[in-house]
Amino acid sequence: MGQKELLRGKVMELVKRGQMTIWAAAKELNVNYRQGRREIQGSSTGMREQAVRAYRGRYSDFGPTFAAEQREEEKGIRISEDTLRRWLLAEGLWEGKQRRRAYRSRRER
């Protein structure tokens, strides 16, 4: 592991604990705020695995929107419905609905 990765790991840990803000972390890592935020969110693979495991076990008969709402109510963990939907699509646990085209009727002559 290089020096950059070690620094990044330490900074991410401080942000997760609440001892450092994302702004300060981004400055420390020499990235802008948006990139810093993405790094923080992207590093939460444990949260992704946890959410998918919970969906398989308890929320398998729910849609992603309702599952995200229930998870927030029960555990207090907020995950965006769209994020959960993307994770479930990647795991093959959810299939998006096919939208049917509206039937176009011809005018009478």
HUZI-V963389 format. One record per run of one state. SS is the DSSP state (a for helix, b for strand, c for the rest). FROM is the first residue (numbers start at 0). LEN is the number of residues. If there is no record, write none. Layout:
ss=SS from=FROM len=LEN
ss=SS from=FROM len=LEN
This chain:
ss=c from=0 len=2
ss=a from=2 len=15
ss=c from=17 len=4
ss=a from=21 len=7
ss=c from=28 len=4
ss=a from=32 len=10
ss=c from=42 len=2
ss=a from=44 len=13
ss=c from=57 len=6
ss=a from=63 len=12
ss=c from=75 len=5
ss=a from=80 len=11
ss=c from=91 len=18
